[in-house]
Amino acid sequence: MLRRVSKVKKHPLLGIWEHVYSPTKWIVSMSNSKLMVDGVDSSNWEKYKISHLSWTNTAVRFTSLYPSTGRVVSNTYTALSNRKMKAMLCYEVTEIWSRSTPRTASENHPSTLDARSRQAWLVGNWHNPEGDDSRVVCRISLTNNRWGICAEDIGDGERLRVTAVRWNGRSLSFRTMMPSTGQVCYRILKSISPNKLKVVLQFKEPEIWERLENCEKAPAK
């Protein structure tokens, strides 16, 4: 846990920071010997709302809210060098996923939501092409009460590592890790119909951000 330092004379994260795949710019500055963080989406100049700011001699932690979407992210940034910082982004989204090949009314599927129905409805291939996890397809099987889960990036065929599979009688949960990026996602799947799932995604994303320029004064409001 970060300990807040009330006053600082210099901090290695002062500056303007960007990531090659993100339109977000973070401005870490200092005013009256206290750190400040401002964020803006450079694609439309929407400003983030920042709260719960704390820091150590080498790291900054804060919560960001993107007003137009309501997306809340817990951000931790740690200095690696004069030009780079390591980020860990944690956030949660809820989505509706659809079965890749919908069942038809003529197929024999359960019509009530008891525990056995919930299990049967989860079996199949699931995907949300419009969501935060749009590149991932989850293939779920159930044999002798043992769940089999395969998660794959349909863009490049990369297999995600699946661990911590749990069934509690109402929902199926598991953890995935993308080897190439280190992104971790804890997924909770719950049937709402034979062809749709409610999915809660809890992401942890490590990233490397680069400094654009030094900035030791507070940005203009």
Helices and strands as residue ranges (DSSP letters): E 15-18, E 24-31, E 34-41, E 46-47, E 49-55, E 59-66, E 71-79, E 84-99, H 115-122, E 124-127, E 136-143, E 146-153, E 161-167, E 172-177, E 184-193, E 196-213
